[in-house]
Amino acid sequence: MLKILDALFGCSHKRYTFPITTRSGHRRSAAAALTGTYVVCLECGKEFPYDWREMKVVSAPAEHASNLGEKAEASVNRAA
């Protein structure tokens, strides 16, 4: 029921902040835990995972979330 109301009257999430990348070893929000980078909706404040390679907001299903997280961690480890 809540999803229906949110779809009808909720935020459209059209305006985001610049992508924010968290440092490794620091506590991450749920959105940042997926890829290490997230954006925030400027209208409602909701956080969304962001993929730098694709340059877009990630809306992957839960089964793909672990694969994206592993890729992000591997790229962070290579950069360090």
Sequence and secondary structure as in RCSB ss.txt:
>XXXX:A:sequence
MLKILDALFGCSHKRYTFPITTRSGHRRSAAAALTGTYVVCLECGKEFPYDWREMKVVSAPAEHASNLGEKAEAS
VNRAA
>XXXX:A:secstr
 HHHHHHHHS     B   EE  TTS   HHHHHHSEEEEBTTT  EEEEETTTTEE    HHHHHHHHHHHHHH
HHHH 
